[in-house]
Amino acid sequence: MNIIKMISWTIGLGLLPGFLSAQPTKYELLKYRSGTDSLPTRTLSQITVRGVRSTIVESLPDIYGMYLMSGKRSEVIRLSEIDATVAEKNPRQIFARIPGVFIYDMDGTGNQINIATRGLDPHRSWENNIRQNGVITNSDMYGYPASHYSPPMESIDRIEFVRGTASLQYGAQFGGMLNYVTKRADSTRKFGFETINSVGSYGLVSTYNAIGGRVGKWTYYAYYHRRHSDGYRKNSVSNAEAQFGTLHYQATKRLGLTAELGRSTYTYQIPGPLTDAMFAQDPRQSTRSRNYFNPDIYIPSLKLDWQLSERTRLFWTTSAVLGARNSVQIDAFATVPDTINRVTGQYKARQVDIDNFHSYTTELRLLHHYQLGNVESTIAGGVQLMSTDLHRRQLGVGTTASDLDLTLTSPFKRDLHFRTNNIAVFAENQFRLTNRLTISPGIRIEEGKTEMRGTITYYDPLNLPTDISHHFALLGINGQYQVNDAVKVYGGWSQAYRPVVFKDIIPTSVYERIDKNLKDAYGYNAEIGVDGHWQGLHLNITVFDLLYRNRLGTLLLTNADGSNYIFRTNIGDSRSTGVEALIEGQLLRTEKVLISGFTSTAFNNARYINGRVSTGTDNRTVTGNQVESAPRWTSRNGLTARYGTASLTLQYSYVAQTFSDALNTAVPSANGVVGPVPAYSLWDLNGTWRIGRQFTVRGSVNNILNAQYFTKRPTFYPGPGVWPSDGRSAVLTVGLVI
């Protein structure tokens, strides 16, 4: 490897200090930063490197921290290098260069990111293993895997996304791993300060303030964030807060300890669902004024990073997800108004639901480089213990008030605990058979049990206790061939599963029964692709195949007396096949001007390969139907013009039609619950101007043409029906670093 490539490589990985002061060993070059690792430090003279990256999207290196990435499709997006609306966490801009990302976009205030790929469900991104700085943030992997923890995008340095073929190392999730890496302190200073402030349409006001520095062996970083928005729709006010702190102690050159605590909370006034007629009349109208959603989540963690020897590294993480998901609402169709009773002069009492999360994880990982004959190899393995207790209380009768009041006037009709203890042992070995070819087989063994206990007032207690065992030996293999310095071919196959979650086994009425032999969803991810970097051009194309067995649904069955009941059970299997393509490159470059563009496009044929579901009066086959919330085409395309330190990006997004139900109902129902979700196209304009090292100004005009659209018809939270997305808006952001 020549000296220019070596410098470029180490700059990109943040290891330039170690390289310049002394030539590192080949094993040190394999140890990459994952945001928390601690490598031997060396003193060096200051160096300044100036330039503009020819492309934006990076792939993770073959060995990244404690993980083996060779043969897997991965993307890294550095937020400082893209033009996007960070104050509102606009996902179609942040994830624009990751092809195939489907966005459940119903909350333009920036409270939550809901994404999925390859025909999976985007609700709260719960088909992914969600992490912050490598720490799991999913609220309860076995009871409610949604990620209610929602840090501000102003705090994020980069986003790392690895597709489902990484399921052996991170977790068993079909969607793969999504890691939000926070900003870090400037370790050359004892104290630094950053503030980012935004104002925008519909009453948006946001402020982010952070401090950080290094004193001796201690490095610290902390931020405080607040955001308010009146919302695009009537009765959609949002108030959010977030805090985070990290303290790192470098005990020796080989041993580092890190403690982190993150918190996010917000209160969102839920404006209620609409019917299709209401949406056509006025998408900004509201059917609810007294509905609220309020998650409050804490993520504490402790990490130990120990370089045992030149060849061996140990990383131990212990973390928790603690907090609550609260809601108070009138849970009814859009056609049911929330009005004042003429007799009592009061509103109807609202429904109160409270989830309390107690999720604990400890994970020990070991990475070891060794020689097997003439073959250089690296093994990454470990053990993960998870213990969770989701305390769910639902259907409480609340007050007739109009604010966020969780007071009960009648007890909860459901008071349940969903407890899980699970152990996972995993190992993956990377064999570098030649200097171009690597093969990485792996295995993950999961063993656990979930117990549901508690009371449901309307249900026979003898039918309630439910135990679900998890026994899986998941296999996988990945390979990569480096054709030359510019092109690599990669591919892999990996099994995955999704446990039966809490909502799947709670009967909604006395007329519903739960299959006592429910099976966890089970299947695999497979992909093969090519990734090439040439002068000013980057191309990454992947062909994928995802099999998802044992999908959940309902059937209509008959009792011995001839009466009918709803039976919640496994109803069929689905398969997603398609292509994901990213092309980005320079169109024009002079000394001061750079014009570049990208297209991020995916075709996804997500279909039921077998299955039946209830129509309410009988059961019908869904074989051949399109999977819900799985558009056949998604395409995001951008053109960026840079002049000096200023840049401007025009982005066009297209998402094809989807369906809200497995039956693919073609004509919307009168209440808006089922029916197609029409295709839509959007234009966004974002600009950034960096004034020296201290000042940054960002400006955005989102949905320039004010398109009226929606992305999904939910069947549960936040209410069944049409949920309009935001029309045209503008945001101005000013940042200062001291």
Secondary structure, 3 states (H helix, E strand, C coil): CCHHHHHHHHHHCCCHHHHHHCCCCCCHHHCCCCCCCCCCCCCCCCCCCCCCCCCCCECCCCEECCEECCCCCEEEEEHHHCCCCCCCCCHHHHCCCCCCCEECCCCCCCCCCCEECCCCCCHHHCCCEEEECCEECCCECCCECCCCCCCCHHHEEEEEEECHHHHHHHCCCCCCEEEEEECCCCCCCCCEEEEEEEEECCCEEEEEEEEEEEECCEEEEEEEEEEEECCCCCCCCEEEEEEEEEEEEECCCCEEEEEEEEEEEEEEEECCCECHHHHHHCCCCCCCCCEEEEEEEEEEEEEEEEECCCCEEEEEEEEEEEEEEEEEECCCCCCCCCCCCCCCCCCCCCEEEEEEEEEEEEEEEEEEEEEECCEEEEEEEEEEEEEEEEEEEEEEECCCCCCCCCCCCECCCEEEEEEEEEEEEEEEEEEECCCCEEEEEEEEEEEEEEEEEEEECCCCHHHCCEEEEEEEEEEEEEEEEECCCCEEEEEEEEEEEECCCHHHHCCCCCCEEECCCCCCEEEEEEEEEEEEEECCEEEEEEEEEEEEEEEEEEEEEECCCCCEEEEEEEEEEEEEEEEEEEEEEEEEECCCEEEEEEEEEEEEEEEEEEEEEECCCCEEECCCCECCCCCCEEEEEEEEEEECCEEEEEEEEEECCEECCCCCCCCCCCCCCCCEECCEEEEEEEEEEEECCCEEEEEEEECCCCCCCECCCCCCCCCCCECECCCCEEEEEEEEEC
